[in-house]
Amino acid sequence: MELYATFRPARAQARLRALMRAITTHQDQAIVVLSLTVGFWLVGRSLYELT
């Protein structure tokens, strides 16, 4: 990305802004999905070890 920003600064800035906007608008959803995934994994692991 650094080389891309060096040779194409305007395009790199536009893409980085779009990426930052996507991250900030979907941050809450990502946290919920990640938390649910880890929670289900932990429950599944615990149930497997109980059997």
Secondary structure, DSSP 8 states (H G I E B T S, - for coil): -HHHHHH-HHHHHHHHHHHHHHHHHSHHHHHHHHHHHHHHHHHHHHHHHH-
